Amino acid sequence: MPVRRSAREIAEELRRLGERSDHDRDRLELLHEVSVYQEELTVQNEELMHAQIELEATRDRFVELYDFAPNGYLTLDAQGVICQINLTGSAILGRSRPTLEQMPLVAFIEDGHRMRFLDFMRRCRGIKSPLEVSASLSIRNPDGPRFVQLICRPRFTAHKAVTEYLTAMIDVTEAARLEEERKRITAERSALATRLISIQDEERQRIARDLHDNIGQRVTGVRLKLEAIAMAGDVEAARQRAGEAQRMVDQLDQQLDFIAAALRPAGLDVGICAAIEQFVREWSDTFGIAADFHAGTIGRSRPMPEVETQLYRVAQEALNNVVKHAAASHVSVVLERQDDRLVLIVEDDGRGFDPEITPEQQGRPLGLVGMRERAEIIGGSLEIESNPGRGTTIFLQVPKAFPPPRD
């Protein structure tokens, strides 16, 4: 392949040929060669222009990918100074890109995590191969602290020298918040489970007290009557004492039925209204306190089973508190539906109390606390209105007590 002459050499040759009139053929050959060379230059120039356009398009795509990536990307020097950062990274730090470049990243680290960042940079400088170094940190942002994970990979030259530290900054604030929320919910569920177990234990203790205080005393009375019958001197006295024992056994049987029904009311199988109405009636007969029950329109749709169970237990506990503390002569129980809410009201005309004073200060059992916790289990709220000498009213409201309608 002939050696191509430079443009200067061709121009000099043209000048010399122009001074010599006897070399027309050489001049024509040279002009032809110049024309071909010019066409080659034009083609090469067009190819270079196309290559430049493609290179600029590739660069633009890279810049867009770099700037609008879901994670922050920044380049640090050995001292942790930001040499370059993408738009996502500047948004995480809450500053503009020109403001951030040439600033030390440690200035944006929360005080409690700065030593962790310095250790991160020390580990980055210490690695001798393109391995990743990571650290979880909290950074300052104008909108509040954010939690990030830094992942660094050093860039090495051909001589194994580090030129810069390429670092990814992943915003894990939302993940950290969800983790905290998960821990909180887990703790609440654990506390609720513990409290449910405590409620069950309190229920067992209450039943044990009822058996001991009521049933046990009545059994003792029956036993004494039977002993008196055995010691009676005549038939008439024995018959009289046997009648008294029979009445005591009847009362004992009634109280046992009441306790058994309280453990699992059969009325719940047919609905909350029937269950509470039956309980109020039996409670009134057992303890001799006048009581009435009023049920509004519940509708054909029954409340959810867990709502029915907890409502029944609250009504049961409220009436038990009346027996133990209120010294009331009359109790009214109302159950009604208001849209999708279910409302239970228990009102007595007893001695009342000051709701601002805690049950412990009044020497009262924790029945009110248990009722509130039962209300919270089904997403309801419990309010108590009471004044000394003016009775007590308990309001339980349960929103969304009914299952959603089927499509």
VENHULIN-V453230 format. One record per pair of residues at least 12 apart in sequence whose C-alpha atoms are under 8 Angstrom apart, sorted by the first residue. I is the first residue (numbers start at 1). GAP is how many residues later the second one is. D is the distance in Angstrom with one decimal. If there is no record, write none. Layout:
i=(I/I)
gap=(GAP/GAP)
d=(D/D)
This chain:
i=(10/10/14/14/66/67/67/67/68/68/68/69/70/71/71/71/71/71/71/72/72/72/72/72/72/72/72/72/72/72/73/73/73/73/73/73/73/73/74/74/74/74/74/74/75/75/75/75/76/76/76/76/77/77/77/78/78/78/78/79/79/80/80/80/80/81/81/81/81/81/82/82/82/82/82/82/83/83/84/85/85/85/89/92/92/92/93/93/93/93/94/94/94/106/108/108/108/109/109/109/109/110/110/110/110/110/113/113/116/116/117/117/120/120/120/124/124/124/124/128/129/130/130/130/130/131/131/132/132/132/132/133/133/133/133/134/134/134/134/135/135/135/136/136/136/137/137/146/146/146/147/147/147/147/148/148/148/148/148/149/149/149/149/149/150/150/150/150/151/151/151/152/152/152/152/153/153/153/154/199/207/215/215/215/218/218/218/219/221/221/222/222/222/225/225/225/225/226/226/226/228/229/229/254/255/258/258/258/262/262/268/268/271/271/272/272/272/272/273/273/275/276/276/277/279/280/280/280/283/287/289/289/289/289/290/290/290/291/291/291/291/292/292/292/293/293/293/294/294/294/294/295/295/295/296/296/296/296/297/297/298/298/301/302/303/303/303/304/304/304/306/307/307/307/310/310/310/311/311/313/314/314/314/315/315/317/317/318/318/318/318/318/319/321/322/322/325/326/326/326/326/326/326/327/327/328/328/328/328/328/329/329/329/330/330/330/331/331/331/331/332/332/332/332/333/333/333/334/340/340/340/340/341/341/341/341/341/341/342/342/342/342/343/343/343/343/344/344/344/344/345/345/345/345/346/346/346/347/347/347/347/348/348/348/349/349/349/350/350/350/350/351/351/351/351/351/352/352/352/352/352/352/352/353/353/353/353/353/353/354/354/354/355/355/355/355/375/375/378/379/379/380/380/380/380/381/381/381/382/382/382/382/383/383)
gap=(20/24/13/16/20/19/20/21/18/19/20/19/18/17/18/97/98/99/100/13/14/15/16/17/18/20/96/97/98/99/12/13/15/16/93/94/95/96/12/15/92/93/94/95/89/90/91/92/88/89/90/91/86/87/88/43/47/86/87/25/42/24/25/26/41/20/21/22/23/24/18/19/20/21/22/23/18/19/17/12/15/16/80/49/54/79/15/46/47/48/47/48/49/12/31/32/33/28/29/30/31/27/28/29/30/35/24/25/19/21/18/20/13/14/15/28/29/30/41/32/25/23/24/25/26/22/23/19/20/21/22/17/18/19/20/15/16/17/18/14/15/16/12/13/14/12/13/25/26/27/24/25/26/29/21/22/23/24/25/19/20/21/22/23/17/18/19/20/16/17/18/13/14/15/16/12/13/14/12/171/52/37/40/41/30/31/34/33/24/27/23/26/27/16/17/19/20/15/16/19/13/12/13/32/31/24/25/28/17/54/40/41/31/37/36/37/39/40/22/62/37/36/39/16/37/12/13/53/36/36/39/40/41/42/39/40/41/39/40/41/42/39/40/41/39/40/41/38/39/40/41/39/40/41/38/39/40/41/39/40/38/39/101/100/98/99/100/97/98/99/72/71/91/94/64/65/68/33/64/58/57/60/61/29/31/50/54/28/49/50/53/76/27/46/26/28/39/22/23/24/25/26/65/23/24/20/21/22/23/63/19/20/21/18/19/20/15/16/17/18/13/14/15/16/12/13/14/12/59/60/61/62/56/57/58/59/60/61/55/56/57/59/52/53/54/55/50/51/52/53/48/49/50/51/47/48/49/44/45/46/47/43/44/45/41/42/43/39/40/41/42/37/38/39/40/41/34/35/36/37/38/39/40/33/34/35/36/38/39/32/33/34/29/30/31/32/21/23/20/19/20/16/17/18/19/15/16/17/12/13/14/15/12/13)
d=(7.8/7.4/7.1/7.5/6.2/4.5/4.9/6.3/7.4/6.4/6.1/6.7/6.8/6.2/7.0/6.8/6.0/5.2/7.0/7.5/6.3/7.4/4.9/3.7/7.5/7.3/5.7/4.7/6.2/7.9/5.7/5.6/7.5/5.9/7.5/5.8/4.6/6.0/6.4/7.1/6.3/5.3/6.5/7.6/6.6/5.6/4.8/5.9/6.0/5.0/6.5/7.2/7.7/5.2/6.1/7.6/6.8/7.0/7.3/7.6/7.6/5.7/6.0/7.2/6.8/7.8/5.8/5.4/4.0/5.9/6.8/5.2/5.2/5.6/5.9/6.2/5.4/5.6/5.9/6.7/7.8/7.1/6.9/7.2/7.8/7.2/7.2/7.4/7.0/5.5/5.4/6.1/7.9/7.9/5.6/5.4/7.8/7.3/6.2/4.3/6.0/7.9/5.6/5.1/5.9/7.9/6.0/6.5/7.5/7.4/7.4/7.3/7.3/7.1/6.3/7.0/7.7/7.1/7.7/7.8/8.0/6.0/5.9/7.1/7.6/6.0/7.6/6.3/5.4/4.9/7.9/7.9/5.6/5.1/6.7/6.9/5.3/4.3/6.3/5.7/5.3/6.8/5.8/4.4/6.3/6.3/7.6/7.3/7.7/5.4/6.1/5.5/4.7/7.3/6.3/5.3/4.5/5.3/6.8/7.9/5.7/5.1/6.6/6.9/6.6/5.7/4.8/6.5/5.5/5.1/6.7/6.4/5.7/4.2/6.4/6.0/5.3/6.3/5.8/6.9/7.7/6.4/7.4/7.6/6.8/7.8/6.4/7.6/8.0/7.7/5.5/6.5/7.0/6.3/7.2/7.6/5.8/7.8/7.3/7.1/7.3/6.1/6.6/7.4/6.8/6.9/7.6/7.8/7.7/7.8/7.5/7.6/7.1/7.8/5.6/8.0/8.0/7.1/6.7/7.4/7.5/6.3/7.4/6.0/7.7/7.2/7.0/8.0/8.0/7.5/7.4/5.6/6.1/7.6/6.2/4.8/6.4/5.6/4.6/5.7/7.6/6.6/5.1/6.3/6.0/4.8/5.9/7.8/6.3/4.8/6.4/5.8/4.8/5.7/7.7/6.1/4.3/6.6/6.3/6.3/6.3/5.4/7.1/6.5/5.4/4.4/6.8/6.2/5.5/6.1/7.2/6.0/8.0/6.4/6.0/7.2/7.5/7.6/7.9/7.9/5.4/7.2/8.0/7.9/7.2/6.6/7.2/7.1/7.8/8.0/8.0/7.8/7.9/7.1/7.4/7.6/7.9/7.8/7.9/4.6/5.3/6.3/7.5/5.2/6.3/6.2/5.3/3.8/7.0/7.8/7.8/6.6/6.9/5.9/6.0/7.9/7.2/5.7/4.4/6.8/7.9/5.9/5.2/6.4/5.7/4.6/6.5/6.6/6.2/5.2/6.1/6.2/6.7/5.4/4.3/5.7/5.7/7.7/5.8/5.2/6.6/6.1/7.1/5.6/4.6/6.5/7.9/5.9/5.0/6.6/7.0/5.6/4.8/6.5/5.7/5.2/6.9/7.5/5.8/4.3/6.4/5.4/5.5/6.5/6.4/4.3/6.8/6.8/6.7/4.4/7.0/5.8/4.3/6.1/5.4/8.0/5.5/5.2/4.5/5.3/5.6/4.2/5.3/5.8/5.1/4.5/7.4/7.7/7.6/6.3/5.5/6.2/7.2/7.3/6.4/7.6/7.2/7.5/7.1/6.4/7.1/6.9/5.5/4.1/6.3/5.8/5.5/6.7/7.2/5.7/4.6/6.7/5.1/6.6)
